[in-house]
Amino acid sequence: MKAIFSLHFLLLVISSVITGCASVSENHSTHIKLGISRIPVHEVPKAVLAASEHHVPGIYIHTASINHHQRHDVYELRGLSHHTHYDIYVTADGHVLDIDHDKWLSD
C-alpha cells in the first residue's frame, strides 16, 4: 500500500513539473489523465489549510488541486509568503508530504 501511495506521489510531483512547462490546453489533458482536478480554495478541507499554515506561517493560498487515487486524496496547494512561492502537498487528514519553494527577488 505504501509503495502505491509513493508511486502516486511521484506522479503528482511529475505532473507539477509538467504543469509548469506545458501550455494551458496540455495542462488540462495532463490533469485529466493523472486524476488531478483544480478546486476552489474555499473547498479545501480546514485540516489541509491548517497544516499548510502551520508549516508556512502567513501563506496566501492562491491555487488548489486535488489528486484522487484509490482511497487517498492529496491536495496540492500553491501560495505565497514573504516573497517566496510554495507548492505544498497535503493529505486530506492534514499530513504534509512535501513542501517546495522558490525565493523571489525583491526590490
Rosetta silent file (secondary structure, phi, psi, omega in degrees, C-alpha in Angstrom):
SEQUENCE: MKAIFSLHFLLLVISSVITGCASVSENHSTHIKLGISRIPVHEVPKAVLAASEHHVPGIYIHTASINHHQRHDVYELRGLSHHTHYDIYVTADGHVLDIDHDKWLSD
SCORE:     score description
SCORE:     0.000 S_00000001
   1 L     0.000  -42.282 -179.363    0.000    0.000    0.000 S_00000001
   2 H   -64.752  -36.198  178.802    2.828    2.407    0.870 S_00000001
   3 H   -65.317  -38.481  178.458    4.503    1.680   -2.488 S_00000001
   4 H   -65.109  -43.745  179.680    1.297    2.555   -4.334 S_00000001
   5 H   -64.614  -40.231  178.607    0.987    5.807   -2.391 S_00000001
   6 H   -63.779  -41.063  177.678    4.661    6.634   -3.083 S_00000001
   7 H   -63.811  -41.116  178.953    4.145    5.990   -6.798 S_00000001
   8 H   -62.185  -43.793  179.267    1.072    8.189   -6.699 S_00000001
   9 H   -63.522  -40.213  177.549    3.039   10.985   -5.015 S_00000001
  10 H   -60.518  -43.122  177.012    5.786   10.651   -7.634 S_00000001
  11 H   -62.194  -37.651  178.180    3.167   11.046  -10.373 S_00000001
  12 H   -63.250  -43.773  179.469    1.839   14.107   -8.576 S_00000001
  13 H   -65.346  -43.450  179.015    5.301   15.691   -8.478 S_00000001
  14 H   -61.846  -42.196  179.884    5.916   14.863  -12.146 S_00000001
  15 H   -64.336  -32.065  177.341    2.562   16.366  -13.100 S_00000001
  16 H   -65.064  -39.324  177.739    3.520   19.543  -11.220 S_00000001
  17 H   -66.061  -44.273  178.784    6.661   19.831  -13.337 S_00000001
  18 H   -61.532  -42.784 -179.242    4.637   19.205  -16.498 S_00000001
  19 H   -59.623  -39.039 -179.828    2.075   21.775  -15.408 S_00000001
  20 H   -70.157  -22.620 -174.888    4.782   24.391  -15.029 S_00000001
  21 H  -106.477  -17.442 -172.395    6.160   23.728  -18.515 S_00000001
  22 L   -93.837  163.917  175.740    3.083   22.927  -20.613 S_00000001
  23 L   -75.866  172.311 -176.823    0.536   25.152  -22.288 S_00000001
  24 H   -60.585  -44.676 -178.415   -2.952   25.608  -20.844 S_00000001
  25 H   -66.416  -36.544  177.182   -4.569   23.013  -23.109 S_00000001
  26 H   -68.655  -37.142  176.585   -1.851   20.484  -22.327 S_00000001
  27 H   -56.730  -46.482 -176.736   -2.271   21.169  -18.586 S_00000001
  28 H   -60.685  -46.814 -179.079   -5.937   20.315  -18.788 S_00000001
  29 H   -69.125  -35.118  177.697   -5.353   16.984  -20.547 S_00000001
  30 H   -63.985  -43.617 -179.737   -2.426   16.100  -18.252 S_00000001
  31 H   -62.885  -40.249  179.831   -4.567   16.734  -15.177 S_00000001
  32 H   -64.884  -44.019 -178.669   -7.367   14.545  -16.517 S_00000001
  33 H   -61.817  -37.478 -176.136   -5.005   11.663  -17.284 S_00000001
  34 H   -94.880    2.347  178.274   -3.467   11.716  -13.805 S_00000001
  35 L    77.250   24.145 -179.076   -6.733   12.281  -11.901 S_00000001
  36 E   -99.712  131.743  179.170   -5.843   15.796  -10.780 S_00000001
  37 E  -126.539  133.419  172.436   -8.632   18.346  -10.511 S_00000001
  38 E   -74.902  142.238  178.209   -8.368   22.035   -9.733 S_00000001
  39 E  -135.256  155.910  174.905  -10.720   23.111   -6.997 S_00000001
  40 L   -65.186  144.268 -178.521  -11.619   26.460   -5.436 S_00000001
  41 H   -58.162  -34.582 -179.024   -9.506   27.238   -2.383 S_00000001
  42 H   -68.210  -11.266  176.927  -12.655   27.592   -0.250 S_00000001
  43 H   -92.853   -3.857  178.669  -13.397   23.878   -0.904 S_00000001
  44 L   -73.083  132.589  179.451  -10.086   22.704    0.607 S_00000001
  45 L   -57.102  146.107 -178.986  -10.660   20.964    3.975 S_00000001
  46 H   -58.191  -35.797  179.441   -9.801   23.030    7.045 S_00000001
  47 H   -63.444  -35.860  179.438   -7.283   20.393    8.213 S_00000001
  48 H   -69.689  -46.005  178.501   -5.360   20.784    4.936 S_00000001
  49 H   -64.193  -40.972  179.638   -5.318   24.576    5.150 S_00000001
  50 H   -63.285  -39.954  179.354   -4.340   24.475    8.839 S_00000001
  51 H   -64.595  -41.131  179.364   -1.432   22.128    8.081 S_00000001
  52 H   -66.733  -40.183  177.879   -0.139   24.419    5.327 S_00000001
  53 H   -65.532  -36.586  179.284   -0.447   27.464    7.615 S_00000001
  54 H   -64.587  -41.647 -177.379    1.356   25.595   10.389 S_00000001
  55 H   -83.002  -26.968  178.331    4.319   24.738    8.127 S_00000001
  56 L  -133.755   84.118 -177.894    4.386   28.071    6.262 S_00000001
  57 L   -58.080  136.177  177.515    3.024   30.789    8.572 S_00000001
  58 L    80.481   10.508 -177.747    1.280   33.635    6.767 S_00000001
  59 L   -69.113  140.178  172.301    0.900   31.778    3.464 S_00000001
  60 E  -105.835  111.264 -179.916   -1.689   33.060    0.996 S_00000001
  61 E   -82.775  122.211  179.846   -3.036   30.065   -0.961 S_00000001
  62 E  -108.495  -20.162 -178.636   -3.989   31.110   -4.498 S_00000001
  63 E  -142.549  139.689  177.989   -4.459   27.739   -6.237 S_00000001
  64 E  -134.625  141.266  175.103   -5.607   24.329   -5.061 S_00000001
  65 E  -134.662  154.566  176.288   -5.742   20.953   -6.778 S_00000001
  66 E  -127.303  138.837  178.413   -6.779   17.531   -5.562 S_00000001
  67 E  -114.988  111.761  178.872   -5.429   14.227   -6.760 S_00000001
  68 E   -91.159  125.086  177.998   -7.826   11.312   -6.220 S_00000001
  69 E  -145.714  111.757 -176.673   -6.119    7.930   -6.144 S_00000001
  70 L    49.575 -116.851 -179.008   -7.880    4.886   -4.761 S_00000001
  71 L   -99.066    6.862 -176.192   -8.624    5.818   -1.146 S_00000001
  72 E  -110.831  132.171  171.209   -6.087    8.633   -0.902 S_00000001
  73 E  -112.734  128.205  176.233   -6.655   12.301   -1.679 S_00000001
  74 E  -119.620  126.711  178.675   -3.594   14.531   -1.909 S_00000001
  75 E   -96.728  135.477  172.269   -4.050   18.281   -2.115 S_00000001
  76 E  -109.497  116.220  179.977   -1.534   20.458   -3.901 S_00000001
  77 E  -109.225  132.373  177.073   -1.694   23.993   -2.589 S_00000001
  78 E  -115.255  132.782 -177.447    0.154   26.808   -4.294 S_00000001
  79 E  -160.463 -179.529 -176.808    0.728   30.016   -2.436 S_00000001
  80 E  -126.721  144.482  173.017    2.908   32.943   -1.477 S_00000001
  81 E  -158.314  125.030  175.118    4.594   34.018    1.733 S_00000001
  82 L    49.717   55.783  177.912    7.359   36.569    2.274 S_00000001
  83 L    61.575   25.562 -179.912    8.445   36.838   -1.397 S_00000001
  84 E  -130.090  135.534  176.346    8.521   33.056   -1.733 S_00000001
  85 E   -95.649  132.753 -177.832    6.278   30.809   -3.845 S_00000001
  86 E  -120.626  142.476  165.130    5.306   27.481   -2.235 S_00000001
  87 E  -116.677  118.402 -176.848    3.870   24.198   -3.500 S_00000001
  88 E  -118.753  130.076 -179.734    2.602   22.208   -0.532 S_00000001
  89 E  -109.117  119.192 -171.836    1.375   18.605   -0.802 S_00000001
  90 E  -134.210  136.682  174.293   -1.004   17.618    2.000 S_00000001
  91 E   -74.375  164.646 -177.408   -3.189   14.566    2.617 S_00000001
  92 L   -60.677  -26.188  179.963   -6.876   15.064    3.357 S_00000001
  93 L   -90.465    6.159  174.024   -6.253   14.485    7.078 S_00000001
  94 L    94.528   15.119  177.591   -3.641   17.270    7.231 S_00000001
  95 L   -88.667  118.713 -179.853   -0.365   15.335    6.917 S_00000001
  96 E   -78.016  122.676 -179.705    2.189   17.392    4.938 S_00000001
  97 E   -90.727  -37.895 -176.624    4.003   15.183    2.440 S_00000001
  98 E  -162.945  151.425  174.845    6.288   17.731    0.812 S_00000001
  99 E  -134.545  122.229  174.073    6.933   21.466    0.515 S_00000001
 100 E  -109.793  146.299  178.237    8.689   23.019   -2.481 S_00000001
 101 E  -147.580  151.007  176.188    9.612   26.686   -2.569 S_00000001
 102 E  -129.820  121.192  179.114   11.203   29.265   -4.859 S_00000001
 103 E   -76.671  130.345  175.524   12.549   32.509   -3.429 S_00000001
 104 L   -88.726  154.026  172.475   11.573   35.598   -5.404 S_00000001
 105 L   -81.591  134.588  178.757   13.827   38.571   -5.876 S_00000001
 106 L  -108.364  163.937 -179.829   12.508   41.586   -4.009 S_00000001
 107 L   -67.027    0.000    0.000   13.008   45.290   -4.635 S_00000001
